[in-house]
Every structure is written in structure tokens, then in C-alpha cells.
Amino acid sequence: MMRRSVEFERDAVIENVKLYTNNPYLLDEIKECHKMTELTDTPEGIQDLIVVTANTKNKEGEREKVTDFFPVVIKYDGTLQTQSLTRKNRLRRTRFMGFLTHYELTENIKGYVIPRNMNKWIGKKVKVVIYEGRGHIHVPNHLLNISTEPERD
């Protein structure tokens, strides 16, 4: 198996965050939601999608935008549906939960209302990894075992 080209960890700052959905209730009730049809290329089977755009600098020192996508399921109260029946969706949601906790956007994922708090992410520092020419927000692997239950004393 051939090893792929990875450029490790550049500093970046979140510039924009948008929530796209197909859910009519969320579109009517939450002004921060956008229709999924506004996106030109949407993967099949994705109900809700959080798009995070960050600014970084490339090797030459020029500003560069990196856009990353987090497929999620937002419940009617705006919180994240953390459970999933399929491994693929569970990994997607766990990656997003890792993003929230690693960059200290929240400590309590279970009660975190995403649409209400997305604007607070703007200006936060993140790390970006360039993999095969496309930027991704770095979420460390050790965070993939996240518990959604609050810690008990």
C-alpha cells in the first residue's frame, strides 16, 4: 500500500461556520440553518452538515482558506444526536464531538445547542492538516473514544 502525502499541522483561525440541513422544522425554527440544496455537491444520505471555513497560510506565506465538513444529525432542540446504528455515522459524529472538545468549544456535548453557539467558534484557533491537496481540520485520534455522558463525582 502506498503512503499518501500529508502536510502536518498548520495554524488556522475559524472564519465562518454554517449549518446545512434538509429538515424543514430546523429551517423554519432556526435562522442559522441553510438549505442543503445551496451546496453544489452534497453526499447522499447526509441529513445535516456543518461547514467550517478557516484561514491559514501555505508554505509560501500566502493566505489560504480551508473548508472542512462535519456530517451530523441535529435534533429538534438544536443539540447533537450522538448515537448511531452504523459504524460510519458513529465515526463521523465522534469526529465532530472530538472537534468540539479538543478546541474547547464545549465540555458538555449532550446539552450543547449547536446553532445557538456556532458564531462563538469564529476567531478560534485550530490546526489544519493538508492531505492529498485538501485541507482538513485536525482532530486527534485519541479523542475518538469520547463519552457523551457527563462525568460523575
Buried (B, 14 or more C-beta within 10 A) or exposed (E): EEEEEEBEEBEBEBBBBBBBBBBEEBBEEBEBBBEBEEBEEBEEEBBBBBBBBBBBEEEEEEEBEBBBBBBBBBBEEBBBEBEBEEEEBBEBBBBBBBBBBBBEBBEEBEEBBBBEBBEEBBEBEBBBBBEEEEBBBBBEEEBEEBEEEEEEE
